Amino acid sequence: MSSAAEQEAVAAERATGDGRTAAVVSGARRAAPVPTVPVRPGRPTPLGARFRVGPDGVAGTNFALWAGGAEGVELCLFDERGRESRAPLTELTHEIWHGFVPGVLPGRRYGYRVHGRWDPWTGARWNPAKLLLDPYARAVDDARGNDFGRLPPEVYGHVRDWPEQHVADTVRDDRDSAPYVPKAVVVDDGGPDDEWAYDHRPKTPWADSVIYELHVKGFTQRHPGVPEELRGTYAGLAHPAAVEHLVRLGVTAVELLPVHQFAHEDHLLRRGLRNYWGYNSIGYFAPHAAYSASGTTGQQVGEFRRMVRALHAAGIEVILDVVYNHTAEAGELGPTLSLKGIDNRGYYRLQPDARRYADYTGCGNTLHVVQPQVLRLITDSLRYWVTEMGVDGFRFDLAAALARSMHDVDMLSPFLAVIAQDPVLRRVKLIAEPWDVGSGGYQVGAFPPLWTEWNDRYRNAVRDFWRHALPDVREMGYRLSGSSDLYAWGGRRPYASVNYVTAHDGFTLRDLVSYDRKHNEANGEGNRDGTDDNRSWNCGTEGETRDPDVQALRRRQLRNLLTTLLLSTGVPMLVAGDEMGRTQHGNNNAYCQDNELGWVDWSLLDDPEWRPLFELTSRLIALRHRHPVLRRRAFFSGRAHSADGLRDLAWFTPRGEEMTEGDWYAPAATLGMYLSGRDIPGRDENGAPVLDDSFLAVLHAGEQPVDFVLPGPPWAERYEVVVDTGREEQASAPGVEHRAGTAVTVPGRTVLLLRARP
């Protein structure tokens, strides 16, 4: 609490029948009266702030806010100097408070104060002293940003420093939060501009997609080709220097870490850190203001659209990583920024005692997606980003939390049902992170058709194979061939599996082969944060080393991992910087490292040690684009489709013999995979059969070389080397030929890709 001179004594106290303190108000000095402005009835739809010109020619903005259990709503308007005026919204239609305010033009900042009962014991947490962000705000002006060093106590609905901590969240704080919280901004979203109308979406088929996960700021912050004033922004990502790298690499889509407006957690600010990744959303319609080079009073909307348009012009789709499972308001001890103060019980899942939150996310709260108004908020947001901002798809963080009905994960849940029938959303790319932290939350392979999934079983199998830790090769066989054991049901296809070896969460690819243990000391959490299940191998030395043998082995392992990923059936996902050896020095949870540790180091691209890795990655992606046998739209059958016994998929031992049932269960470090280009299901656009080259991939994870006998007819008469990861420079590898039936010596820890020749 503040001092007695700054704060009144306890102003009110109400006890329930059993003596619990339900509300104790900590009051501030009485402020000067706030001026009011005239307001007309307006309309209850659409929700949010919509600028328009009325039939009488008067320009203004219609405001509409769902606040189901509230007793009153005040619209708060702020001028350029931050002075507040208020417009009570007296019209109430179907739990929506609304009004039209003449003269409010685009660029005007606003928020809400919502009146109601303060009774945390029943989940009621209304507090009109707290300025609340409009859940439908199209833009957010967060001018104060991170200059407090910690969240001020005024932003909490309860008295944060109440001496009796066990009831702290039940003690109301009446201090005004308006000077300390972000403001919503009125945006003229009457329609896209002329340039936007000519935008052409790439519409890349799932089977042809190669995803590149990146952070808007981290990707461009150190890019020497991006002007300094644009680095770390949407405009920076749209700059030709940034786009050129994506085009040269050959990826078809960028998956952006969260760009919804988000907030920083108090525990990070106290340590001088920030939430870098952005998985702490507070505004589901607003592009994060800190990534805007052009301004934060609505200009960020146009800047984001121009970024999307520039990427589309280069043939690159834009997928957003979205966090609809929780918000930045955390649990009962968290700040009051928006939904908590609008209708806490209507927006969040609460525990049976109603005072505390149900937490399936590990972040303190979980949105109650079963509630119609919450489902509407999410789907309205998704449609907005597709139809008005131009994005091409979404990756849903902790998607299992969204699929919960009352408690259990339910694949017939309202959220999944609404998505399946929505004429806009069912046509875009939908990616599930198919788990949450609650009971029964691990749902890999369980999402319905239309959905693809992050396949962590692929990640684990590939990591374990290349560190020679798999007991046998059964798991590896499934993962290389599209994970039919997980996805071959209900009409799903191999591209339901998003294959990845690394993601933003965890080691970078270079760190995966350089560290056995996480090194997260810089996060200030005693190295307790981040997973301990890394399935990594440091190649004999922990961390950076000058030992040339260890360095060479690590680069070879990187080539093996990238080659495996880009030859596997499914949709490959790369992480920005992995293609040129980016390191976080062993930090596997860099969520709070908004600095050089978390940003892409572009000097690696010109480093002769790392440049070949980029060239190999680009070459593998180009190979994938050229050969439909690597981009199958249907699962392999494994059956012979011709009289000569040739099958669409066959597996071989180093003896050149097809694997038997016993071979799958035996310990092994070597696996031969034959992909037939003669047996690709489907037809091309002209109705002709799809024919391609056939390939033999030999993956050898053992330390010592192995002699691999190349299978003879009907598989091939001879083989041409296409990729040899045992070579640092790939230019000398292609073109070497071997006759079928001969034994090829495969060096230890090497992938050999060979083209079958008749």
Disulfide bonds with the S-S distance in Angstrom:
none
